[in-house]
Amino acid sequence: MEAAHTFGLCLFVYKVLPAYDVVRALLLTCSTSIVPAALKLLLTKGGRSPPSVIVDICALLMQCSVFFLVTMFSRTRSFQLPDSLHFLELCASVLLISLRYWENFIDRDIGTLAVQNFKQTLRLGRCKMYIFASIWKIALTLAFAYLLIPQVTAEQFSNHLQQNAMDDRVRHAMRYNNDF
């Protein structure tokens, strides 16, 4: 699950967002909770009040409306509509990002699947598991960045990190000297 979430984030950040301007990219980041909105609507316990259901329907519609807004109001000359592969990347990345939060929005078992027992088992071992999962996610993020941005080589990436570290040291030294 963590690897899929990391791949979705990297795909979203390195491939999808650079194709859009700032406003459209910001709108697209608002769509990363489609799966939780659908799960909250469909798989929560019964006995909910009608206003609660209406709010959940509105939340799901707002999440899905972002795709419509980004594509319908982009008829300017400077912005080209993405091709079908890019749209597939967009949908896949949003889906993979939002799958991470499934357990927060399912309140009952699904048919014969004992989801509640699985959630309890996950929660008991989460702290110990996340020690290793966070290191795994860092390694995956670096690997996906290298794979999804083909023009970046390992040497360029290393030089960029060293240059940023050098710039930080120079800025800190200049700030220190200006204080006297």
Order of alpha helices (4+ residues) and beta strands (2+ residues): alpha-alpha-alpha-alpha-alpha-alpha-alpha-alpha
